Amino acid sequence: MSTADHVTQLTEKHHRIEEKIQNEMASPSADHVHISKLKREKLRLKEKISMLSSEENLAH
């Protein structure tokens, strides 16, 4: 798998997590612990995407 493909997959996962966060926050019985876990996962993905994108740009 190329780096660009990996970044695309991670970006899609990042968007899915954002949707989960929004749905959870809209719920009257929102689980704030679960939301926090999702936000940490989203941040981890964002950092990974940024790192891979930087590496790919340096390689070219």
Secondary structure, DSSP 8 states (H G I E B T S, - for coil): --HHHHHHHHHHHHHHHHHHHHHHHHSTT--HHHHHHHHHHHHHHHHHHHHHHHHHHHH-
